[in-house]
Amino acid sequence: MDLDHHGARAADSLRRRATAGLDLVAARATVAEAQHRRRAARRERLGSTVVAVLCVLGLGAVVLVASRHDAGPSFDRTGSRIGTDGTSVDRTREPHAASVLAAMPSSPIDGKASWRLPVLVQPQSGLQDGGKVTVYGRGFGANESLGIVQCSSEADTAGAGVGACQLARGDETYGGVTYATASAEGSVVADVVVHRFITTPAGEVDCRSAAERCIIGMGAISNYDESGGSYVGFAGQPAFPEPTLAVSPAGPFAPGQRVQASVRGIPPGRGIRMQLCRGDRCQDLVDTKAGATGGVDVEVVLQPAFNDKATGEPVACEDRCVLRADGIGVKGQSAAPLPPTVALAFTSPDPSGPVTTAPPVPLGEPTATTSTTAPTGGSGTSAPVTSAPPQTTTSTTAARDPEVSTTTAAG
């Protein structure tokens, strides 16, 4: 018997002795359990970070969507589309997605210490329970890890934060969060499932019980400032009220005259921006917010000439100006209608040169709030994202409705 044979027998004997007292089935089960715990712990850490985002945002975080397990076989666990080769497709480069993203701002709305990044949802209205929507976002960090959730409108209008969002789904603590990753350019396109009913820490919410009762939001997991969102409407929801805008006293107006602008029929808590416009050239007068009954009363200063906010060039009204109540944010973030404009006539000739408008003073029911943070609304009544303010958000309040805490909206 040669040395190799002796060595083989000795090794075999050692293996038998070493394993004689072991329960291999139990050992494998223990290893599997440990792996499961590690995976669960990782999900918990990610979820905890999302909660922090939501809490700091004030809007909660962002909005959404269904559990990653609801996405279906053609989408991976992050809501990305899977290609025929089994890899995730960079959907930001698909023709339709590229055109949608290109039309969106590439930075926060207004950029004044704002965290409201441009986020759109398509389709935005007429949604069905369990239907898929596509969420588009811009302005995030390169390759940023993002979370998408579904919240009630209070996440935006009342600053309810995580208390207005669904994080858990099924037996998963953060199963209601869909994860996505931004492209190298900071853009993101993800498919998510929307639900008519969501369960938040405050209770169950029927997203069809009122017009645009819920929000879809998106936020960076590593940077609380990076967030945005969009209101969504479900098929069968009640119709929006018809909004109105009135000015008192009636014109003609003297240059620099202070008047009260009254808006009615705005969804409660939504942001509104008062503007002096001639055609598509406008000057922003004040950002304000609808009160609990959907009304806004704010004092503004009217001038027969103004500086166009886009170009900085002076614009003479020549009796062709209007007072406009606009939404704040990206067009398409809300389907809420805006009130008709009010035509303005002045008693004196237009002054030559630019005119500086004195700061308005809010009056009446909803308190108008001037703010360095633009609420979201777009060319419709303001929409969220986008949502709740992070620590860098600051605002100056001219007057406050007891029910209103800040000028809110998203971007």
LUMRO-659177 format. One record per residue (C-alpha): residue number from 0; residue in one letter; x negated, y, z negated. Coordinates in steps of 0.5 Angstrom, whole numbers, plus 500, padded with zeros to 3 digits. Layout:
NODE  vovo  dotor    x    y    z
NODE   NUM      A    X    Y    Z
...
This chain:
NODE  vovo  dotor    x    y    z
NODE     0      M  500  500  500
NODE     1      D  497  506  502
NODE     2      L  496  513  499
NODE     3      D  502  516  503
NODE     4      H  507  511  501
NODE     5      H  505  511  494
NODE     6      G  506  519  494
NODE     7      A  513  518  498
NODE     8      R  515  513  492
NODE     9      A  513  518  487
NODE    10      A  517  524  490
NODE    11      D  523  520  491
NODE    12      S  523  517  484
NODE    13      L  522  525  481
NODE    14      R  528  527  485
NODE    15      R  532  521  482
NODE    16      R  530  523  475
NODE    17      A  531  531  476
NODE    18      T  538  530  479
NODE    19      A  541  524  475
NODE    20      G  544  529  470
NODE    21      L  546  534  474
NODE    22      D  553  535  477
NODE    23      L  552  537  484
NODE    24      V  559  539  485
NODE    25      A  560  543  479
NODE    26      A  553  547  481
NODE    27      R  555  548  488
NODE    28      A  562  551  485
NODE    29      T  558  555  480
NODE    30      V  554  558  486
NODE    31      A  560  560  490
NODE    32      E  563  563  484
NODE    33      A  557  567  483
NODE    34      Q  557  569  490
NODE    35      H  565  571  490
NODE    36      R  563  575  484
NODE    37      R  558  579  487
NODE    38      R  562  581  493
NODE    39      A  568  583  489
NODE    40      A  563  587  485
NODE    41      R  561  591  491
NODE    42      R  568  592  493
NODE    43      E  569  595  486
NODE    44      R  563  599  487
NODE    45      L  565  602  494
NODE    46      G  572  603  491
NODE    47      S  570  607  485
NODE    48      T  566  611  489
NODE    49      V  573  612  494
NODE    50      V  576  614  487
NODE    51      A  571  619  485
NODE    52      V  572  622  492
NODE    53      L  580  622  491
NODE    54      C  579  625  484
NODE    55      V  575  631  486
NODE    56      L  578  632  493
NODE    57      G  585  634  489
NODE    58      L  588  632  495
NODE    59      G  586  625  493
NODE    60      A  582  623  498
NODE    61      V  584  622  505
NODE    62      V  590  618  507
NODE    63      L  593  612  509
NODE    64      V  593  606  511
NODE    65      A  594  599  510
NODE    66      S  589  593  508
NODE    67      R  584  592  512
NODE    68      H  587  585  512
NODE    69      D  593  588  516
NODE    70      A  589  590  522
NODE    71      G  590  584  526
NODE    72      P  585  579  530
NODE    73      S  583  585  535
NODE    74      F  580  589  530
NODE    75      D  574  588  524
NODE    76      R  575  590  517
NODE    77      T  573  597  518
NODE    78      G  579  598  523
NODE    79      S  574  598  529
NODE    80      R  575  595  535
NODE    81      I  571  588  537
NODE    82      G  568  587  544
NODE    83      T  568  581  548
NODE    84      D  561  580  546
NODE    85      G  564  580  538
NODE    86      T  560  586  536
NODE    87      S  564  593  534
NODE    88      V  565  598  540
NODE    89      D  563  605  539
NODE    90      R  570  608  541
NODE    91      T  568  615  540
NODE    92      R  565  614  547
NODE    93      E  572  612  550
NODE    94      P  575  617  555
NODE    95      H  581  618  551
NODE    96      A  578  619  544
NODE    97      A  572  623  547
NODE    98      S  577  628  550
NODE    99      V  581  628  543
NODE   100      L  575  629  539
NODE   101      A  572  634  544
NODE   102      A  578  639  543
NODE   103      M  577  639  536
NODE   104      P  573  643  532
NODE   105      S  566  640  530
NODE   106      S  566  644  523
NODE   107      P  571  645  517
NODE   108      I  576  650  519
NODE   109      D  574  657  517
NODE   110      G  567  654  514
NODE   111      K  568  658  508
NODE   112      A  566  653  503
NODE   113      S  571  649  506
NODE   114      W  572  641  506
NODE   115      R  577  641  511
NODE   116      L  574  637  516
NODE   117      P  578  636  523
NODE   118      V  582  630  523
NODE   119      L  588  628  527
NODE   120      V  593  622  527
NODE   121      Q  596  619  534
NODE   122      P  601  618  534
NODE   123      Q  603  623  529
NODE   124      S  610  622  529
NODE   125      G  616  617  530
NODE   126      L  612  612  526
NODE   127      Q  615  605  524
NODE   128      D  613  601  518
NODE   129      G  607  597  520
NODE   130      G  605  600  526
NODE   131      K  598  602  528
NODE   132      V  596  609  529
NODE   133      T  589  612  531
NODE   134      V  585  616  526
NODE   135      Y  580  621  530
NODE   136      G  575  625  526
NODE   137      R  569  630  527
NODE   138      G  564  634  523
NODE   139      F  562  628  518
NODE   140      G  555  626  517
NODE   141      A  551  622  522
NODE   142      N  553  614  521
NODE   143      E  557  616  514
NODE   144      S  561  611  511
NODE   145      L  568  613  510
NODE   146      G  574  611  507
NODE   147      I  581  612  510
NODE   148      V  588  612  505
NODE   149      Q  595  613  505
NODE   150      C  598  618  500
NODE   151      S  604  622  499
NODE   152      S  605  630  501
NODE   153      E  603  631  494
NODE   154      A  596  630  495
NODE   155      D  596  636  499
NODE   156      T  601  640  496
NODE   157      A  601  639  489
NODE   158      G  593  637  488
NODE   159      A  595  631  485
NODE   160      G  589  627  488
NODE   161      V  589  620  487
NODE   162      G  595  620  483
NODE   163      A  599  621  490
NODE   164      C  595  615  494
NODE   165      Q  595  608  495
NODE   166      L  589  605  493
NODE   167      A  591  598  491
NODE   168      R  594  593  496
NODE   169      G  596  585  494
NODE   170      D  591  583  489
NODE   171      E  585  587  491
NODE   172      T  584  593  487
NODE   173      Y  582  597  493
NODE   174      G  586  593  498
NODE   175      G  589  600  501
NODE   176      V  583  603  503
NODE   177      T  580  602  510
NODE   178      Y  573  603  511
NODE   179      A  570  606  517
NODE   180      T  563  609  520
NODE   181      A  562  615  523
NODE   182      S  558  615  530
NODE   183      A  551  619  530
NODE   184      E  554  625  532
NODE   185      G  559  625  526
NODE   186      S  565  623  530
NODE   187      V  570  617  528
NODE   188      V  575  613  531
NODE   189      A  579  608  527
NODE   190      D  586  604  528
NODE   191      V  590  603  521
NODE   192      V  596  601  519
NODE   193      V  602  605  516
NODE   194      H  607  603  511
NODE   195      R  614  606  510
NODE   196      F  613  605  503
NODE   197      I  607  606  499
NODE   198      T  606  605  491
NODE   199      T  602  610  488
NODE   200      P  600  611  480
NODE   201      A  606  615  480
NODE   202      G  611  610  483
NODE   203      E  613  608  490
NODE   204      V  614  613  495
NODE   205      D  619  612  501
NODE   206      C  615  616  507
NODE   207      R  621  616  511
NODE   208      S  625  620  505
NODE   209      A  623  627  508
NODE   210      A  620  630  514
NODE   211      E  613  628  514
NODE   212      R  613  626  507
NODE   213      C  606  622  507
NODE   214      I  599  624  509
NODE   215      I  593  620  513
NODE   216      G  587  622  510
NODE   217      M  579  621  511
NODE   218      G  573  622  507
NODE   219      A  566  621  506
NODE   220      I  564  616  501
NODE   221      S  557  619  499
NODE   222      N  559  627  499
NODE   223      Y  566  629  496
NODE   224      D  566  635  501
NODE   225      E  567  632  507
NODE   226      S  574  630  508
NODE   227      G  580  632  512
NODE   228      G  587  629  514
NODE   229      S  594  630  517
NODE   230      Y  601  629  516
NODE   231      V  605  623  519
NODE   232      G  612  623  520
NODE   233      F  616  616  521
NODE   234      A  622  615  525
NODE   235      G  629  616  522
NODE   236      Q  626  622  517
NODE   237      P  631  628  516
NODE   238      A  630  633  521
NODE   239      F  625  640  519
NODE   240      P  629  646  517
NODE   241      E  629  651  522
NODE   242      P  624  656  519
NODE   243      T  625  664  520
NODE   244      L  621  670  519
NODE   245      A  624  677  517
NODE   246      V  620  684  516
NODE   247      S  623  689  511
NODE   248      P  624  695  512
NODE   249      A  625  694  520
NODE   250      G  621  698  525
NODE   251      P  619  703  528
NODE   252      F  613  703  523
NODE   253      A  608  708  521
NODE   254      P  600  706  522
NODE   255      G  598  703  516
NODE   256      Q  605  702  513
NODE   257      R  606  696  508
NODE   258      V  612  692  509
NODE   259      Q  614  685  506
NODE   260      A  614  679  510
NODE   261      S  619  674  508
NODE   262      V  619  666  511
NODE   263      R  624  661  510
NODE   264      G  625  654  512
NODE   265      I  617  652  511
NODE   266      P  616  645  507
NODE   267      P  614  646  500
NODE   268      G  607  647  498
NODE   269      R  605  648  506
NODE   270      G  600  653  508
NODE   271      I  602  659  512
NODE   272      R  597  664  515
NODE   273      M  600  671  517
NODE   274      Q  597  674  523
NODE   275      L  598  681  527
NODE   276      C  598  679  535
NODE   277      R  598  681  542
NODE   278      G  599  675  546
NODE   279      D  593  670  544
NODE   280      R  589  675  541
NODE   281      C  590  676  533
NODE   282      Q  588  678  527
NODE   283      D  589  674  520
NODE   284      L  592  678  515
NODE   285      V  593  673  509
NODE   286      D  593  666  508
NODE   287      T  599  664  503
NODE   288      K  603  658  501
NODE   289      A  610  656  501
NODE   290      G  614  655  494
NODE   291      A  618  650  491
NODE   292      T  624  652  496
NODE   293      G  620  653  502
NODE   294      G  620  660  502
NODE   295      V  614  666  502
NODE   296      D  615  673  501
NODE   297      V  608  677  502
NODE   298      E  606  684  503
NODE   299      V  602  686  509
NODE   300      V  599  692  512
NODE   301      L  601  693  520
NODE   302      Q  597  697  524
NODE   303      P  598  699  532
NODE   304      A  591  697  533
NODE   305      F  586  691  531
NODE   306      N  580  687  532
NODE   307      D  581  680  535
NODE   308      K  578  675  530
NODE   309      A  575  671  536
NODE   310      T  571  676  540
NODE   311      G  571  682  535
NODE   312      E  574  687  540
NODE   313      P  579  692  539
NODE   314      V  586  691  541
NODE   315      A  591  696  542
NODE   316      C  598  694  541
NODE   317      E  602  699  545
NODE   318      D  608  696  543
NODE   319      R  607  689  545
NODE   320      C  604  686  538
NODE   321      V  608  681  534
NODE   322      L  608  679  527
NODE   323      R  606  671  527
NODE   324      A  607  666  521
NODE   325      D  602  661  523
NODE   326      G  600  654  520
NODE   327      I  593  653  518
NODE   328      G  589  648  521
NODE   329      V  588  643  527
NODE   330      K  594  643  532
NODE   331      G  597  636  532
NODE   332      Q  596  635  524
NODE   333      S  604  637  523
NODE   334      A  610  637  527
NODE   335      A  613  642  523
NODE   336      P  616  648  527
NODE   337      L  614  655  526
NODE   338      P  619  661  525
NODE   339      P  620  666  531
NODE   340      T  615  672  531
NODE   341      V  618  679  530
NODE   342      A  616  684  535
NODE   343      L  613  691  532
NODE   344      A  614  698  534
NODE   345      F  610  704  532
NODE   346      T  612  711  531
NODE   347      S  605  714  533
NODE   348      P  600  713  539
NODE   349      D  595  707  538
NODE   350      P  589  710  534
NODE   351      S  582  709  538
NODE   352      G  577  704  536
NODE   353      P  578  698  531
NODE   354      V  582  698  525
NODE   355      T  581  695  518
NODE   356      T  587  692  515
NODE   357      A  588  693  507
NODE   358      P  588  687  503
NODE   359      P  596  685  502
NODE   360      V  599  684  496
NODE   361      P  604  678  495
NODE   362      L  611  679  493
NODE   363      G  617  675  491
NODE   364      E  619  667  491
NODE   365      P  613  663  493
NODE   366      T  607  667  491
NODE   367      A  602  668  497
NODE   368      T  595  666  496
NODE   369      T  589  669  499
NODE   370      S  584  664  500
NODE   371      T  577  662  502
NODE   372      T  579  655  504
NODE   373      A  584  654  510
NODE   374      P  590  650  509
NODE   375      T  591  645  514
NODE   376      G  597  646  519
NODE   377      G  595  647  525
NODE   378      S  600  650  530
NODE   379      G  605  647  526
NODE   380      T  606  648  519
NODE   381      S  600  647  515
NODE   382      A  598  640  515
NODE   383      P  593  637  509
NODE   384      V  586  633  510
NODE   385      T  586  635  509
NODE   386      S  588  635  502
NODE   387      A  585  636  495
NODE   388      P  579  641  494
NODE   389      P  572  638  492
NODE   390      Q  568  642  487
NODE   391      T  565  647  492
NODE   392      T  572  650  494
NODE   393      T  574  657  491
NODE   394      S  580  661  492
NODE   395      T  582  668  490
NODE   396      T  589  668  488
NODE   397      A  593  675  489
NODE   398      A  599  672  485
NODE   399      R  601  666  483
NODE   400      D  608  662  483
NODE   401      P  608  658  477
NODE   402      E  609  652  481
NODE   403      V  603  653  486
NODE   404      S  596  652  484
NODE   405      T  592  654  490
NODE   406      T  593  655  497
NODE   407      T  593  648  500
NODE   408      A  592  645  507
NODE   409      A  587  641  510
NODE   410      G  583  640  516
